[in-house]
Amino acid sequence: MDTISIIQIIISVVLIALILLQERSSGLGGLFGGGGGGGYYQTRRGLEKIVFGATVFFAVAFAAIALVHLVL
């Protein structure tokens, strides 16, 4: 394996973990798209905001590395 593939695997595992950490609605139904949240909007604060920002960062990094891997 080359270095780009290893970096891409590490970023993908971190990205999966960050996505699973995000809590959109309460209960088990939230994992499958349902949930009893009532559809209200809530501002992200504290750790939730950091996790969201890190998820966006790692998603962009994953896409950029995938494009680099495609070109090389």
N, C-alpha and C positions, 0 to 999 in steps of 0.2 A: 504494500500500500504506500502511496505517496503521501506527502505531508498535507496536501490540500484535502484529501479524502478523510484523513484523521481529524483535521480541524472541523470539517463539515459534520462528521459524526458527533463530535463533542458538542458543537453548537446545536445540533438537532436534539440531542438529549436534554440540554439545558432549556431549549425552547419548549419541549414537551412538558418539562417540569413546571416551567413558568405558566404555561397555559392551564395546566391542571390546578395550580395554586389560585388562579383567579376565581372569585366566587361571584357569579352573576345573580343567582337566586338561591334561596335557602332550601335545604332538604335534598333528598335523593332525586327528586324530579328535575332539579336544576342540571344534573349531569346529562339528562337525556333531552333537554330542550324545553321541558315543562317548567313547572315551578309555581309557587303561590306568591310571587313577588308583587302581583297587582299591577305591574307595568309602570311603576313610578321611576323617575330619574333621580339618581343620587350622585352627588359630586364625589370623585375619588379623593381620598385624603390619606396622609401618612404612608403606611406600608403598602396599601393598595395602589397608591399612585406610583410608588417606586417599582412595584412588580409590573404594572402596566407599561411604564416607560422602558423597563428592561426587556419586556416581551417585544415591544416595537423595535428596540435596538437589535435584539438577536434575530428577529424576523428579517430585518433589512440586511444584517450581516450574512444570514444564511442565503438570502437571494443573491447577494453580491458574490459570495464565494461560489455559489452554484454557476453563476455566469462566468466567473474566472475559470472554473473547472471545465466548463463547456468550451471555452476559447482555447485553453491549453490542451 
